Amino acid sequence: MAVAAPLALAQGSWSQASSGTLSAARNIRVKVDMGSVVLRGSQRQDISYAVHGQSYSADGRHGGFKVNSYVHGDTAWITAEWEGGRHRGFSGEFDIQVPRDVALVKVETGGGAVEVTGVAGAAEIESGGGKIRLDDIGGSVDAQTGGDSMEIGTVGGDLKLETGGGNISIRSAKGKIYAETGGGNIYVTSGEGGAELQAGGGNVEINRCVGRVKASTGGGNITLGDIGGPADIETGGGSIRLSSAKGRVGANSGAGTIELYGVPSARVETGAGGITVKLVNTGAERSDSMLETSAGDITVYIAPDVALSVRASVELGNGHRITSEFPDIHIASEGDKWAPKTLTAEGKLNGGGPLLKVRTTTGDICFRRANR
């Protein structure tokens, strides 16, 4: 056990410091009432910690930390409880070094930043409100903060992140990614086990991800690179852009443009915006596709080896048109210039196959050959 020793400074301020060591343990638990925590894995064989605190009080009333450290079973504990006074004017820092090969690190703070790096096992982090930074974690990660950003480097297992309102940045995760923010952006460089991302109103971006992806935002843009599986994408009012996906894609926007390139099949809907889709064979099972917008143009690129049946319509065709680079797609119109005109198109490519249904209330439809 170690108890922090208070040191009087200038009038109105108070400082305390504490340090100690513990024998190595399989699990590390850190629980503090408030303050930032920095925990690093290293080649050392024991556990060391140092605590520095500073409080400020106009009325001269001060509190302090009672720091306890001990090993119980296979778990090493470092705890800090606030004693006396109010802690609104307090800033505390906990610096901890542990053996790299620990199985689990669990850090809890009532309010403050948390940084954990260089551990081979899993990490569980909880902060009442503060930035979280994690890197070089060998196992899974479960982290949450009441309201700040989260920066993640490399993680060897599954990754679960939640923040009340802040940006989330992820460089690489070997397992499945689940990330949710109440009001910031989400950016993922690489994921190996699929991803589920939810943003309250910010942008969502994935550069590369293997497996199924589900991405949604209340009102921002969604940009996805190469997806190695199916994808479900939804935004309340922003645009959607996807470079490629191995599986079926569902995309929905309340009022924004949607662009999907290199997909086997797609179900796309936007309240007001253009749609561009490139259909290719990816080796995945193909299914029916549906592209629909209330107000906007739709352009469909079709690879030479894709077999499908086409059915298209423009409901309010006056001033609009359907065009095609495929002679097997036949275009017709009903009505004249004095009455509402409906445009339709039907046909089979490469003998026919899954249905491609394309519809716009007011806009142009164009079928073009993809260069592959």
Secondary structure, DSSP 8 states (H G I E B T S, - for coil): ----EEEE-STTEEEEEEEEEEE--SEEEEEESSSEEEEEEES-SEEEEEEEEEEE-TTS---EEEEEEEEETTEEEEEEEEESS--TTEEEEEEEEEETT-SEEEEEESSS-EEEEEESSEEEEEESS--EEEEEE-S-EEEEESSS-EEEEEESS-EEEEESS--EEEEEESS-EEEEESSS-EEEEEESS-EEEEESSS-EEEEEEES-EEEEESSS-EEEEEEES-EEEEESSS-EEEEEESS-EEEEESSS-EEEEEES-EEEEESSS-EEEEE---SS----EEEEEEES-EEEEE-TT--EEEEEEESS-TT--EEES-TTEEEEEES-TTS--EEEEEEEETT--SEEEEEEEES-EEEEE---
